[in-house]
Amino acid sequence: MEERTITRRSLLGAGVFGFGFSGLIDVVILHHVFQLHHLVSGIYPTNTLEGLRINILADGLFSTGMIIIGGIGAGVLWQSERRSTVPLALRPVAGAAVIGVGVFDLYDVLVDHIALGLHQPASQGGAYNPHWAVISLLIIGAGFYVYRTGIRKTTVDESVTPENDQ
């Protein structure tokens, strides 16, 4: 079997990439395409032209931020791969990315929806939040499962050499 490696840097990069990717998908699909809500529609109602403009600007700035965050994660992951003498183990890295997706979704529910009240999905007054928090935790659990099964496989097969960050 081919030797594979896992580094904390690669796991962090994958997690940050997953976080940014999930945020970008959220804003593009839910805010722009389906227009279910906008980023600050809980503060600036979208039933006026000025309120809609502020919300679209906030959505655009948020999209830009998520592209930057995802790009930083991808860059850290790429740098980790380039610094390693052997390829990265795919399952643990993929698991970390899925965890990042779930962490963004949980952050969105707990901070943006509940704590700050920036917006409520589909104007449902928060009825959607408990369901999405559970789904977010399931996504995090699925990512952890993928991560752990990748670690176990490497431990059993001894095909992965965990190494410290370089």
N, C-alpha and C positions, 0 to 999 in steps of 0.2 A: 504494500500500500504506500501511496505517496504521503510524505510527511507534510503536515499542516500545522499552522501556528495560530494562537489566539493572543492578542494583546489588549490591554485596557484601553489603549488609544483607539484601536479599531472598534471596540465595543462602544466607546463614547461617541466616536464619529458616526457610527451606524445609528445610535440612539438619537443623536442630534439631527441627523438626516431624516429619520422617521418622523420626528417632531415637526420639522419644517415642512416635510412633504404632506403630512396630515393637515396642517394649517392651511397650506396652499390649496389642497383639494377641497377643504371646507369652504374657503372663501370663493373659489372659482365656481364650484357646483352649487352650493346653497345660497351664496350671496349674489353672484353674478348671473348664472344660468337660470336657476329656478326662482331667484329673487324672493325666497321665503322670509328672509330678514336681512338686515345690514348690520354692520359692526356696532354702530352706536345708535341704533333705532330706538333703544330704550331711553335715550337722552334727547335725541333730535328726531321727532316723528317724521315719517317719510311722506306724509300727506300734504306737505308744502314743497315747493320747488327748492327753497333754500335748505330745508331739512334733508331732502333727497340728495342734493349736491354735497352736503357735508358728509352724509353716509357713504356716498360713492367715493368721495375723497378718502375717507377713513378706510374703506374696503381696499382701495388701491394702495394706500400706504401699508396696510396690513399685508397685502399680497407681496409687496416689495420686501417687507421684513421677513416673511416666511421664505422667500426666495434666497435672501441673504443667509438666514439660519440654515436652511437646507444645503446651501452651497458650502457653508463653513463645515457642516457635518460631512458632506461628500469629500471636501478637501482634506479633512483630518483622516477620513477613512482611506482615501487614495494615498496620502502621505504614509500612513501606517503600512499599507501594502507595499509601497516602494521601498520602505526601510527594512522590510523583512527579507530574509534570504530564502524563505519558503512561502508558498501561498497561504493566505488566511483560510481558516476553517469556515466554510460557508454557513453552516447551521447556527453556530453561536452568533455570528455577525447578523444573519437574517433575523434571528430572535431578538437581538438588541434593537434592530430597526422597527420591528413590530411593537416592541415595548414602547419605543419612542412615539409611534402612532397613537397608541392607547394613552400615553401620558399627555399628549396634546389634547386629546378628546376629553380626558378627565379634567385637565386644567381649564378647558373651555367651559365645561359645565360648572365647576366649582367656583372659578374666579370670574369669568366673563358673564355668565348667566346669573349665578346666585349671589356672590359677594359684591360685585360691582354693578350688577343689573344693567350691563351695557345693551343687551338685547335678549329677546326670548325667541327661540326658533318657532317659526310659523305662527307667531303671535298667539301662542297657546297659553300664555300667562304662567309658564313654568311647569305645566303638566308633563312636558316632554323630558324635563331634566332628570328625574329619578331613573327613567328607562335608559337614557343615554349614559348616565353614570354607571349603571350596571353593565351596559354593553362595553363601555370603556374599560371597566375592570376585567371583563372577559377577554378583551383584546390584549390587555397587559398580561393576563394569565396565559393566553395562547403564545404570546411572545416568549414568556418565561419558559413555557413547555418546550418550544423549539430550541431555545438557548440551552436548557438543561439536557435535552436529549442529544444535542450536539456535543456537549461537554462529556456526558456519559459515554457516548460512542468513542470519543477520542481517548478517554481513560481506559476503556475496555480494550480497544484495538491498539492503543498506544501509537496511533498514527498522527496524533497532534502533540506538539511540544509547546506547552504553555511557556511563555517567556515574559520577562519584564519589559516595560516600555523602553524603547531605545532613545 
